[in-house]
Amino acid sequence: MKYKLFLAIVLLGSAWVLAAPEPAIIPAASQWTLNVVFTQPQQITVKIPGVRKPQRFWYIIITATNNYQTDVPFYPACELLTDTFQSIPAYRDTRNVVFDKIKTRHKKKYPFLESLELADNRILQGIDNTKDMAIIWPDFDPKAKNISLFLAGLSNETIVVNHPTAKDPNGVAERIFLRKTLELQYAIGGDEKLRDSGTLVFKGKRWIMR
């Protein structure tokens, strides 16, 4: 349900991230942003039922804490975008095949790890309700040299702007709904033919409206 609700928004935003406005420097009293800590992306190879060859996936684990004064809604939308213009939404691991492997790998450090797909639609207030969640993506274009991970749903800050090119039948610019989104940027190290030993080098992060 989360995936269907925001997929169109995510894909539309991909075309003009650089032109999007920045979040407010001083948020309004009613606006909140989760405190988020994220791990270095890792890869994992998993045999998926019905698929002949093992499949490679990439994932990060985020630790989200709600320091706002009340519980907040949580409807994430996460996308991987390569510099070859490949757009990949977070993997829908409906049978938890990939997630179960990740959870086993990190059971000591993250004993209460959750799948983003199955996470509750509300983050309770306070550090005692901090959540650890895995976000998974299928493997991406081996020719890519840089990728960005876009994590939306970590804040309720939004804005409506005019589309830069699209217009309605009356010639009026169409309106677009943008959300405060965390962008994580990485460079890809290693030979594309040796993807199993490839690493992602962190370049930076920023909050954008997307």
Secondary structure, DSSP 8 states (H G I E B T S, - for coil): -HHHHHHHHHHHHHTTGGGS----SS--TT--B-EEEE---EEEEE--TT-SS-EEEEEEEEEEEB-SSS-EE---EEEEEETT--EEE----TT-HHHHHHHHHTTTT-TT-EEGGG--SEE-BSGGG-EEEEEEEE---TT-SEEEEEEESSB--EEEEEEEEEE-TTS-EEEEEEEEEEEEEEEEES-GGGGGG-EEEEEEEEEEE-
